[in-house]
């Protein structure tokens, strides 16, 4: 690192009589030493990561040829450093210590280099790292079955170590002696080393050399099997959309907006949502923002979608950075005979391509469905009662097909405790939550559904295996809103359910009133199971039709008509 600083000083000076900025030999030497610093294994993952970030900064500042390599190295080292950290809260704090735009700047760099494939790979490697760390410890090793005794032993060792790593570390009180905390940290680091050595042994097995490594574009593209995915990249360098179709090359589109304009658009939308509608329900500020969203972001994408999918079909948005806080599905002109996205396509979202691929892997073809309606109208410590909870749950249950198609249960009122809700969540593959949702931005894993005694937190959900679960409707406020400080980690209740294994999830972007929720839920379930069948792949279309039916009601404020979003298959 010191050598790199010296060479950069030479580059910025006239000591070698070539003039500032003309000494490429010194600049190349500086980049060489920054790269070397990032690859000194004995330096430890944190020092190496910091060195790689210096490399990124200097390579970008000088438009050096190693810039993309520097970004790729930083992605790998950030992932490695995160894997040495025991708790999800610690991982989240780590993410806040590093540039929040690192991954999108890396993807933007790849696009400028003309490599759209690598841009997608970098995004997938550098986003949702916390979720990736969790799912990595639960990776099924079915592909290792029925092989040699050595392979079977490796499989058992990997599962045992993954299980130990997946358990939360011992939670010592603040007053506990430092020696206990250090012992726990040492134990965890030893487990990580054993886990890494086991993975390296697995890599030596024929056909498993790519086990757990970041997926290639050819693997990621499989996520678009049922419809194109649009990845939106908001970096300070440029803003792009990448359309990823199935079995066709991706298409990159430079959007007619920039980072500063997007910041202002997000703030404008958030302010417009908080304002009450005028007596005529106009919500002028919101309409103006949605028009800008249409013209600057969504319409350029729609104009290029015709070659990949027909009108009326389902598309998936995978937003990054600032795009994560925009209601893309609601973009439109909002004037007589004006265009809008909802007229042309059915919008779904996915936090990552890997999450969508994983959700597509298995589909429950059983003849019967186990459905739990979980509600809490008066959570612990609340001075209010949610009057719409009981009627909503009763209505949902009345709209479901009768046994043997659906076997349903209701957990509500005094019975809806944290433990009972967890049991219902574990034992039923279809879920409907009707309760108060609490979004905790400083500590997003403490975001929770509020139950009668204790909150059912996002952290509680992440520690469950919901890989057989098909669908969840979250009838609560702000359940699909991420943390602004780490937008690309996508940490909220709706995403948490999907990463835990639920195939299809409906959530909300902001506060929703009881009357809107009641009417939307009724229209949704009538569309979803009106023919007495249950299929999670129909959730997006059912939500789309339900929202369209609400749009006909001119007395309903616009912000309430666009509050719902669908995530997953």
ZAMARGU-4260 file (C-alpha; in steps of 0.2 Angstrom, whole numbers, plus 5000, padded with zeros to 4 digits):
<rodrens>
0) 5000/5000/5000 | 5014/5012/5004 | 5023/5008/4988 | 5007/5012/4979 | 5006/5029/4987
5) 5023/5033/4982 | 5021/5028/4964 | 5004/5038/4964 | 5014/5053/4971 | 5026/5051/4956
10) 5012/5050/4944 | 5004/5066/4951 | 5021/5076/4951 | 5034/5081/4939 | 5048/5072/4948
15) 5052/5062/4933 | 5050/5077/4921 | 5036/5069/4911 | 5022/5081/4918 | 5008/5077/4929
20) 4996/5063/4922 | 5009/5058/4908 | 5019/5045/4918 | 5010/5029/4914 | 5024/5018/4921
25) 5022/5025/4938 | 5003/5024/4937 | 5004/5006/4931 | 5016/5002/4946 | 5004/5009/4958
30) 4990/4998/4952 | 5001/4983/4952 | 5005/4986/4971 | 4987/4989/4975 | 4982/4973/4967
35) 4997/4964/4976 | 4990/4971/4993 | 4973/4965/4989 | 4980/4947/4986 | 4992/4946/5001
40) 4983/4931/5010 | 4992/4933/5026 | 4985/4951/5027 | 4968/4944/5032 | 4951/4948/5023
45) 4948/4965/5031 | 4965/4972/5026 | 4964/4964/5009 | 4946/4971/5006 | 4952/4989/5011
50) 4966/4988/4999 | 4955/4982/4985 | 4943/4997/4988 | 4958/5009/4987 | 4962/5000/4971
55) 4945/5003/4965 | 4945/5021/4969 | 4962/5025/4961 | 4958/5015/4946 | 4942/5023/4943
60) 4949/5041/4946 | 4963/5038/4933 | 4952/5027/4921 | 4965/5014/4922 | 4963/4997/4913
65) 4962/4987/4929 | 4946/4996/4936 | 4935/4981/4932 | 4947/4969/4939 | 4948/4979/4955
70) 4929/4979/4956 | 4928/4960/4954 | 4942/4958/4967 | 4932/4969/4979 | 4916/4958/4977
75) 4925/4942/4981 | 4934/4949/4996 | 4918/4957/5003 | 4910/4940/5002 | 4925/4932/5010
80) 4925/4944/5024 | 4907/4943/5027 | 4908/4924/5029 | 4919/4926/5044 | 4906/4936/5054
85) 4894/4926/5065 | 4878/4936/5066 | 4867/4944/5053 | 4866/4960/5063 | 4885/4961/5062
90) 4885/4957/5043 | 4872/4971/5041 | 4883/4983/5051 | 4898/4978/5040 | 4888/4982/5024
95) 4885/5000/5031 | 4904/5002/5033 | 4907/5000/5015 | 4901/5010/4999 | 4883/5007/4996
100) 4885/5010/4978 | 4900/4998/4976 | 4891/4984/4967 | 4881/4995/4955 | 4897/5005/4951
105) 4905/4988/4947 | 4891/4983/4935 | 4891/5001/4927 | 4910/4999/4924 | 4907/4982/4915
110) 4893/4990/4904 | 4905/5004/4899 | 4918/4990/4895 | 4905/4982/4884 | 4903/4967/4894
115) 4884/4966/4899 | 4886/4947/4904 | 4899/4951/4917 | 4889/4966/4923 | 4875/4954/4928
120) 4887/4942/4936 | 4894/4956/4947 | 4877/4962/4952 | 4872/4944/4957 | 4889/4942/4967
125) 4889/4959/4976 | 4870/4961/4980 | 4860/4952/4994 | 4876/4946/5001 | 4868/4943/5019
130) 4854/4932/5011 | 4867/4923/5001 | 4878/4919/5016 | 4862/4912/5025 | 4856/4901/5010
135) 4874/4895/5007 | 4874/4886/5023 | 4858/4877/5018 | 4863/4872/5001 | 4856/4855/4997
140) 4870/4842/4992 | 4858/4830/4983 | 4871/4830/4969 | 4884/4822/4981 | 4872/4807/4985
145) 4876/4790/4979 | 4895/4793/4976 | 4910/4787/4984 | 4912/4785/5003 | 4924/4800/5003
150) 4911/4810/4995 | 4898/4804/5007 | 4909/4809/5022 | 4912/4826/5014 | 4894/4828/5012
155) 4891/4824/5030 | 4905/4835/5036 | 4898/4850/5025 | 4881/4848/5032 | 4887/4847/5050
160) 4898/4863/5049 | 4884/4872/5039 | 4872/4868/5053 | 4884/4874/5066 | 4887/4890/5057
165) 4869/4893/5053 | 4865/4894/5072 | 4866/4911/5080 | 4881/4913/5091 | 4880/4914/5110
170) 4872/4931/5115 | 4883/4937/5130 | 4877/4952/5140 | 4886/4968/5138 | 4894/4966/5155
175) 4901/4949/5151 | 4920/4947/5152 | 4928/4950/5135 | 4936/4933/5136 | 4920/4925/5133
180) 4916/4936/5118 | 4933/4933/5111 | 4931/4914/5114 | 4915/4914/5104 | 4923/4924/5090
185) 4938/4912/5089 | 4926/4897/5089 | 4917/4904/5074 | 4932/4908/5064 | 4938/4890/5067
190) 4922/4884/5060 | 4923/4895/5045 | 4941/4888/5042 | 4935/4870/5043 | 4920/4874/5032
195) 4931/4883/5019 | 4943/4868/5019 | 4928/4856/5016 | 4922/4866/5002 | 4939/4866/4994
200) 4939/4847/4995 | 4922/4846/4987 | 4929/4857/4972 | 4941/4843/4969 | 4927/4831/4965
205) 4924/4829/4946 | 4909/4839/4940 | 4908/4849/4957 | 4922/4862/4953 | 4909/4876/4953
210) 4900/4871/4969 | 4895/4887/4979 | 4904/4898/4968 | 4896/4914/4960 | 4885/4908/4946
215) 4889/4912/4928 | 4877/4922/4917 | 4872/4905/4908 | 4866/4899/4925 | 4858/4916/4930
220) 4848/4917/4913 | 4838/4902/4918 | 4828/4914/4930 | 4820/4921/4915 | 4812/4905/4910
225) 4794/4911/4912 | 4797/4929/4907 | 4810/4942/4904 | 4819/4950/4919 | 4823/4969/4919
230) 4838/4973/4930 | 4839/4992/4934 | 4856/4999/4938 | 4857/5016/4946 | 4876/5021/4948
235) 4884/5038/4949 | 4892/5035/4932 | 4876/5031/4923 | 4859/5023/4924 | 4855/5007/4914
240) 4842/4994/4911 | 4847/4976/4906 | 4833/4965/4899 | 4837/4947/4902 | 4827/4935/4891
245) 4827/4916/4891 | 4839/4909/4878 | 4843/4926/4870 | 4857/4938/4873 | 4854/4952/4886
250) 4850/4970/4880 | 4857/4985/4889 | 4848/5001/4888 | 4855/5018/4894 | 4841/5027/4903
255) 4838/5046/4901 | 4840/5049/4919 | 4855/5051/4931 | 4858/5047/4950 | 4854/5065/4955
260) 4837/5065/4946 | 4833/5048/4954 | 4837/5055/4972 | 4825/5069/4969 | 4812/5057/4962
265) 4813/5046/4977 | 4811/5060/4989 | 4797/5068/4979 | 4788/5051/4979 | 4790/5048/4997
270) 4784/5066/5001 | 4769/5064/4989 | 4764/5047/4997 | 4763/5055/5015 | 4752/5069/5009
275) 4733/5066/5010 | 4724/5067/4993 | 4715/5083/4989 | 4696/5083/4990 | 4695/5078/4972
280) 4708/5064/4975 | 4720/5071/4962 | 4736/5068/4971 | 4745/5080/4959 | 4763/5078/4966
285) 4761/5059/4965 | 4755/5059/4947 | 4769/5070/4942 | 4782/5058/4950 | 4774/5043/4942
290) 4774/5052/4925 | 4793/5055/4927 | 4796/5037/4932 | 4787/5032/4916 | 4796/5044/4904
295) 4814/5042/4911 | 4814/5024/4917 | 4800/5012/4912 | 4795/5018/4894 | 4812/5015/4887
300) 4811/4997/4894 | 4794/4994/4887 | 4799/5000/4870 | 4812/4986/4869 | 4801/4972/4877
305) 4791/4968/4861 | 4805/4957/4854 | 4806/4947/4870 | 4788/4944/4876 | 4770/4948/4871
310) 4759/4961/4878 | 4749/4955/4894 | 4762/4943/4899 | 4772/4943/4916 | 4788/4952/4918
315) 4800/4953/4933 | 4809/4969/4939 | 4826/4967/4948 | 4829/4985/4954 | 4846/4990/4962
320) 4851/5005/4973 | 4838/5020/4971 | 4827/5010/4960 | 4823/4999/4975 | 4812/5013/4982
325) 4802/5017/4966 | 4784/5009/4962 | 4789/5003/4945 | 4773/4994/4942 | 4763/5010/4944
330) 4773/5020/4931 | 4762/5029/4918 | 4756/5045/4911 | 4739/5046/4921 | 4730/5057/4908
335) 4716/5053/4896 | 4721/5040/4883 | 4738/5040/4891 | 4750/5025/4892 | 4755/5015/4908
340) 4765/4999/4912 | 4750/4990/4919 | 4740/4992/4903 | 4754/4982/4894 | 4762/4970/4906
345) 4760/4961/4923 | 4774/4967/4935 | 4782/4956/4948 | 4798/4959/4957 | 4813/4948/4963
350) 4827/4954/4975 | 4840/4944/4964 | 4841/4932/4950 | 4846/4917/4961 | 4831/4920/4972
355) 4819/4918/4958 | 4828/4903/4951 | 4827/4895/4968 | 4809/4899/4969 | 4806/4890/4952
360) 4815/4874/4957 | 4800/4865/4965 | 4782/4867/4963 | 4770/4859/4975 | 4759/4847/4965
365) 4749/4840/4979 | 4731/4839/4978 | 4728/4848/4994 | 4734/4864/5002 | 4737/4868/5020
370) 4733/4886/5023 | 4735/4897/5039 | 4727/4913/5042 | 4737/4922/5055 | 4730/4938/5063
375) 4733/4950/5078 | 4721/4964/5081 | 4729/4970/5097 | 4748/4967/5099 | 4758/4968/5115
380) 4759/4985/5122 | 4747/4993/5109 | 4734/5005/5114 | 4724/5002/5098 | 4714/4988/5090
385) 4715/4984/5072 | 4696/4982/5068 | 4698/4975/5051 | 4709/4960/5056 | 4695/4948/5061
390) 4683/4952/5046 | 4698/4950/5034 | 4703/4933/5040 | 4685/4927/5040 | 4683/4933/5022
395) 4699/4925/5016 | 4694/4908/5023 | 4677/4910/5016 | 4684/4912/4998 | 4696/4897/4999
400) 4690/4881/4991 | 4683/4868/5004 | 4692/4852/5009 | 4700/4842/5002 | 4707/4855/4991
405) 4711/4867/5005 | 4713/4863/5024 | 4713/4879/5033 | 4717/4885/5051 | 4715/4902/5059
410) 4727/4909/5072 | 4720/4925/5080 | 4717/4936/5095 | 4724/4929/5111 | 4730/4913/5102
415) 4741/4923/5090 | 4757/4923/5100 | 4774/4922/5093 | 4776/4904/5097 | 4759/4899/5089
420) 4762/4910/5074 | 4779/4901/5072 | 4771/4884/5073 | 4758/4890/5060 | 4771/4896/5049
425) 4781/4880/5050 | 4766/4868/5047 | 4757/4877/5033 | 4763/4880/5015 | 4751/4894/5011
430) 4750/4909/5023 | 4740/4925/5025 | 4746/4938/5038 | 4734/4951/5044 | 4742/4962/5058
435) 4753/4977/5061 | 4770/4977/5053 | 4785/4986/5061 | 4799/4991/5049 | 4815/4995/5059
440) 4827/5004/5048 | 4842/5005/5060 | 4841/4986/5063 | 4831/4979/5049 | 4832/4961/5055
445) 4821/4967/5070 | 4807/4972/5058 | 4792/4961/5063 | 4774/4956/5063 | 4767/4961/5080
450) 4759/4947/5089 | 4750/4946/5106 | 4765/4944/5117 | 4781/4946/5107 | 4786/4952/5089
455) 4788/4939/5076 | 4804/4946/5069 | 4812/4945/5052 | 4827/4936/5061 | 4815/4923/5067
460) 4809/4920/5050 | 4826/4919/5042 | 4830/4905/5054 | 4816/4894/5047 | 4817/4882/5032
465) 4802/4887/5021 | 4808/4879/5006 | 4791/4869/5004 | 4781/4885/5006 | 4771/4891/4991
470) 4763/4908/4995 | 4761/4922/5008 | 4750/4937/5008 | 4756/4950/5020 | 4741/4961/5025
475) 4752/4974/5035 | 4760/4991/5032 | 4777/4994/5024 | 4782/4975/5022 | 4792/4977/5006
480) 4802/4992/5010 | 4821/4990/5012 | 4834/4999/5022 | 4840/5015/5013 | 4858/5013/5020
485) 4860/4996/5012 | 4847/4996/4998 | 4855/4981/4988 | 4854/4969/5003 | 4834/4970/5001
490) 4831/4967/5020 | 4812/4967/5023 | 4798/4955/5028 | 4792/4951/5011 | 4810/4947/5004
495) 4814/4938/5020 | 4799/4926/5017 | 4805/4923/4999 | 4823/4920/5004 | 4818/4908/5018
500) 4809/4898/5003 | 4792/4905/5000 | 4789/4904/4981 | 4777/4919/4979 | 4774/4934/4991
505) 4762/4949/4991 | 4768/4964/5001 | 4765/4983/5003 | 4776/4998/5000 | 4769/5010/5012
510) 4754/5012/5024 | 4737/5005/5018 | 4720/5009/5026 | 4708/4996/5032 | 4695/4998/5018
515) 4708/4997/5004 | 4715/4981/5012 | 4698/4973/5014 | 4693/4976/4996 | 4710/4972/4988
520) 4711/4955/4998 | 4693/4950/4993 | 4696/4954/4974 | 4713/4945/4975 | 4707/4929/4982
525) 4692/4929/4970 | 4704/4930/4956 | 4717/4918/4963 | 4705/4903/4968 | 4689/4907/4960
530) 4690/4891/4950 | 4693/4881/4966 | 4711/4878/4962 | 4727/4884/4971 | 4742/4889/4961
535) 4755/4901/4967 | 4761/4905/4950 | 4744/4914/4947 | 4747/4926/4962 | 4754/4940/4951
540) 4740/4940/4938 | 4727/4939/4953 | 4735/4954/4961 | 4735/4963/4944 | 4717/4960/4941
545) 4712/4965/4959 | 4722/4982/4957 | 4713/4985/4940 | 4696/4982/4948 | 4701/4995/4962
550) 4707/5008/4949 | 4689/5009/4943 | 4684/5017/4959 | 4688/5036/4958 | 4685/5038/4976
555) 4700/5028/4981 | 4716/5038/4982 | 4730/5034/4969 | 4743/5030/4983 | 4731/5016/4990
560) 4728/5008/4972 | 4747/5006/4969 | 4753/5001/4987 | 4754/4982/4983 | 4768/4973/4975
565) 4771/4954/4970 | 4788/4946/4973 | 4793/4929/4966 | 4786/4916/4954
</rodrens>
